[in-house]
Amino acid sequence: MAAGAEELGAAVRDWVSGQHDGRNAELAAGVKDGSWTILQLVEALGFCLENTDPRMRGRGIQLLSQVLLECHSLLQEKEVLHLVLFYENRLQDHHLVIPSVLQGLRALSLCEVLAPGLAVSVLKAIFQEVHVQSLMQQDRYTVYSIIANFMATREEELKGLGADFTFGFIQVMDGEKDPRNLMVAFQIVHDVIVKNYALGPFVEELFEVTSCYFPIDFTPPPNDPHGIQREDLILSLRAVLASTPQFAEFLLPLLIEKLDSDLQSAKLDSLQTLTACCAIYGQKELQEFLPSLWSSLRREVFQTASEKIEAECLSALHALSACLSRSVLSSDAEDLLDSFLSSILQDCRHHLCEPDMKLVWPSAKLLQAAASASLRTYHRLTHSILPLLLEQYNKHSQSSQRRTILEMLLGFLELQQKWGHVEEDESALLSLQEPVCSVVFSALTDPSVQLQLVGIRALTVLGSLQGFLSPSDLELVVDHLVRLSLHEEDSQSSEAAMEAAGSLAPVYPKVFSGRMVPRLGEELQSELEEESSRDLRSLQQHCLQALAAVSTHPSIVRETVPVLLQHLQKVQKGSEAGSAQNVVSVCQSLHRVALQCQQDAEGYWYYHQAVVPCLLAMAVQAATQESSRPLVSKVLLEEEVLTAMVPVISAATTHLSPELAAQSVSHVVPLFLDGEVSFLPQNSFSCSFQPFEGGECLEPQRRLVALLMAFVCSLPRNVVIPQQERLLRELLALSCSCNCLFTATTASKCFAGLVNKHPAGQQLDEILQLAVNRMEPGLVEGPHRMQALTLLLWVTKALVLRYHPLSSQLTDKRSLPRSCWAC
């Protein structure tokens, strides 16, 4: 033990003398492993702790504090007690000693065995003995850390100090300038408030000591290692200022003052802080300042050129209105909300009568911001505003003026969506049903495209309001949407009308399936029977697009899909050769329908069963008919058309459940391998379907491998494909030997897709070796060199995607004939 004491004494002397600064870690390690105790360390430091030189005393306390920071968790309660008393006494020592004393107290503030009352004792000593703001930044940070540690672990003890704790902290923080320290200080103030520490008579003082930093004006220095940004300080201070209604009488005048300044950042900060405060304020806090707040907000929105300032003003007005709406009124209390909204109406309402003037939109935005705050504000304002807007719409005849008025009306209609269905006796909108519909319908027939577009948006909103449109109104809505979709020359209006139909169809599926779909079907049929012209083709295109757009409900899909397929069949059987572009347009519409019904499993399966067999049957019929006596157009065999059919079949298959996909694949694969056509509608063909057989006469049939590719490559990975090995061999042979590059490419893609999903094992290895053997000769010379290279590229991609080891061999130039890289 004597040897241990000598070693301890030597280490202490070395460190205090400055010969070995690193020995503090050695001393801490000795405490941790039991070589000596903290008490023995203090005894060993006695010669310097009692030294008359403050620098020597400070050096000794510094060593003790550093060891405590490493070993505080090992201390016993009695040791902590003695150390606290020692350090408190040293707070009266020379100012050179104080930084090390504070470090020791920080270590002790982390001790779990701190006896009751010691936290209060330490803080009292710091409040009384230490002039914190005269310390260096790091030492001030240490004081904040001690306070924060005690607040986290000794909350009830500190609350026992009452308002003295708050006053003591105010003295500690007063005059702080360093951003690192302010971040901690703001958090302490926030915790003092939200954890209900006693503020006593020091509410204003606490406000002053924090609000003096508002608004934050801080730019971090270049390459700042601390990473504190201006926004961090802003948010921390805002959390303090907006944490209690007790600050309201001091804060609101400050915010109004900063709103009236010329500094944009100050305006923004003030507005955002006001919005935050409204979440906890009530009428009592706001009452005195409402006129000034409204005046400042109105002025900023009317005069500012900054979109940010305008947006924050509107958010603040919304928050104020919501705050006033939440307050519970006593029977004899003044309704501040009503008087506040009256002021808004008085200052803004008359500007709505001047649609050409610059204040019309600022006024409308202010009214809508207030109206969006609550159901109370919405009813109060719309009872006054909606009749006025309807009157102004009818009073003005210019389309531009009407557009402005209708856009304002639309803003209030959209707010009604927010509150949902309301009773008739409460809603100004329901009481104005007829004039509102009249205005919107008139906009839809106006020559101005821009007014039409606003009318379509308004129509969509009205349709979304439960019970607002009568049955006769709904019929008129459909008529307008059909007219705009088909006969409006401007594409913007046409597309907007189709989009509106798609939005409203799920809300009123019976109306749209019973009225719109038959109308579109009749138009499509009449166009097909008339002579072709550019205008008719455009009208036909619009019909097809509208049928797809309205297919947003399962019951409507069951009406539109047969119409689209029937039209496709008539095009194929028509007297004309059959426009490829016309067929492509039908496929594009079918594709959109498929995408729209993927979320509904039942509707999706209906679509798959209706569309996939029909497309396959039409294509097979075109491919198997005798060339000398064609019964249908061969347009479905054109590359452009087959390419358009691929995404239709893919979209109709990719989201099938494994069970339904297995059911479908059991029909499609035998169709291509064995010519099994029994599952196809109208399956009486002039010759058998054998796409994998040889012979030039079967070239049209081989082109349909594109449709097989679309189907099998879209199946879920876990679906078993019947006769897969045979199918792979047939596709491999076709991709290497077919003279038609389109057919060879689709066969290659199909082969690669199956390889990508094929389970690992011997069968996959054999088919891949067979593919390599077929590719290599073709890559060197011969008429099918491009086909071989195409197959190589697609197989390589499939193997790379599944991280197959063969992929590295296929991507290595050295493993392939040099001549193939010249292609």
Stockholm file with secondary structure:
# STOCKHOLM 1.0

chainA/1-823         MAAGAEELGAAVRDWVSGQHDGRNAELAAGVKDGSWTILQLVEALGFCLENTDPRMRGRGIQLLSQVLLECHSLLQEKEVLHLVLFYENRLQDHHLVIPSVLQGLRALSLCEVLAPGLAVSVLKAIFQEVHVQSLMQQDRYTVYSIIANFMATREEELKGLGADFTFGFIQVMDGEKDPRNLMVAFQIVHDVIVKNYALGPFVEELFEVTSCYFPIDFTPPPNDPHGIQREDLILSLRAVLASTPQFAEFLLPLLIEKLDSDLQSAKLDSLQTLTACCAIYGQKELQEFLPSLWSSLRREVFQTASEKIEAECLSALHALSACLSRSVLSSDAEDLLDSFLSSILQDCRHHLCEPDMKLVWPSAKLLQAAASASLRTYHRLTHSILPLLLEQYNKHSQSSQRRTILEMLLGFLELQQKWGHVEEDESALLSLQEPVCSVVFSALTDPSVQLQLVGIRALTVLGSLQGFLSPSDLELVVDHLVRLSLHEEDSQSSEAAMEAAGSLAPVYPKVFSGRMVPRLGEELQSELEEESSRDLRSLQQHCLQALAAVSTHPSIVRETVPVLLQHLQKVQKGSEAGSAQNVVSVCQSLHRVALQCQQDAEGYWYYHQAVVPCLLAMAVQAATQESSRPLVSKVLLEEEVLTAMVPVISAATTHLSPELAAQSVSHVVPLFLDGEVSFLPQNSFSCSFQPFEGGECLEPQRRLVALLMAFVCSLPRNVVIPQQERLLRELLALSCSCNCLFTATTASKCFAGLVNKHPAGQQLDEILQLAVNRMEPGLVEGPHRMQALTLLLWVTKALVLRYHPLSSQLTDKRSLPRSCWAC
#=GR chainA/1-823 SS CHHHHHHHHHHHHHHHHTSCTTHHHHHHHHHHTTSSCHHHHHHHTHHHHTCSCHHHHHHHHHHHHHHHHHHGGGCCHHHHHHHHHHHHHHTTSCTTTHHHHHHHHHHHHTCTTCCTTHHHHHHHHHHHHCCGGGSCHHHHHHHHHHHHHHHHHCHHHHHTTTHHHHHHHHHHHTTCCCHHHHHHHHHHHHHHHHTTCCCGGGHHHHHHHHHTTCSCCCCCCTTCTTCCCHHHHHHHHHHHHTSCGGGHHHHHHHHHHHHTSSCHHHHHHHHHHHHHHHTTCCHHHHGGGHHHHHHHHHHHHHHCCCHHHHHHHHHHHHHHHHHHHHSCCCTTSCCHHHHHHHHHHHHHGGGGGCTTSTTHHHHHHHHHHHHTSCHHHHHHHHHHHHHHHHHHHHHCCCHHHHHHHHHHHHHHHHHHHHHCCCCTTTCHHHHTHHHHHHHHHHHHTSSCHHHHHHHHHHHHHHHHSTTTSCHHHHHHHHHHHHHHHHHCSSHHHHHHHHHHHHHHTTTSHHHIIIIIHHHHHHHHHHHHHSCCCHHHHHHHHHHHHHHHHTCCSHHHHHHHHHHHHHHHHHHHHSSSCCCHHHHHHHHHHHHHHHHHTTTCHHHHHHHHHHHHHHHHHHHHHHHHSCTTSCSSCSGGGSHHHHHHHHHHHHHTTTTCCHHHHHHHHHHHHHHHHHCCCTTSSSCCCSSCCCTTSCSGGGHHHHTTHHHHHHHHTTSCTTCCCTTHHHHHHHHHHHHHHCSCHHHHHHHHHHHHHHHHHSCSSHHHHHHHHHHHHHHHHHHHSSTTHHHHHHHHHHHHHHHHHTTCTHHHHHHCGGGSCGGGGGC
#=GC SS_cons         CHHHHHHHHHHHHHHHHTSCTTHHHHHHHHHHTTSSCHHHHHHHTHHHHTCSCHHHHHHHHHHHHHHHHHHGGGCCHHHHHHHHHHHHHHTTSCTTTHHHHHHHHHHHHTCTTCCTTHHHHHHHHHHHHCCGGGSCHHHHHHHHHHHHHHHHHCHHHHHTTTHHHHHHHHHHHTTCCCHHHHHHHHHHHHHHHHTTCCCGGGHHHHHHHHHTTCSCCCCCCTTCTTCCCHHHHHHHHHHHHTSCGGGHHHHHHHHHHHHTSSCHHHHHHHHHHHHHHHTTCCHHHHGGGHHHHHHHHHHHHHHCCCHHHHHHHHHHHHHHHHHHHHSCCCTTSCCHHHHHHHHHHHHHGGGGGCTTSTTHHHHHHHHHHHHTSCHHHHHHHHHHHHHHHHHHHHHCCCHHHHHHHHHHHHHHHHHHHHHCCCCTTTCHHHHTHHHHHHHHHHHHTSSCHHHHHHHHHHHHHHHHSTTTSCHHHHHHHHHHHHHHHHHCSSHHHHHHHHHHHHHHTTTSHHHIIIIIHHHHHHHHHHHHHSCCCHHHHHHHHHHHHHHHHTCCSHHHHHHHHHHHHHHHHHHHHSSSCCCHHHHHHHHHHHHHHHHHTTTCHHHHHHHHHHHHHHHHHHHHHHHHSCTTSCSSCSGGGSHHHHHHHHHHHHHTTTTCCHHHHHHHHHHHHHHHHHCCCTTSSSCCCSSCCCTTSCSGGGHHHHTTHHHHHHHHTTSCTTCCCTTHHHHHHHHHHHHHHCSCHHHHHHHHHHHHHHHHHSCSSHHHHHHHHHHHHHHHHHHHSSTTHHHHHHHHHHHHHHHHHTTCTHHHHHHCGGGSCGGGGGC
//
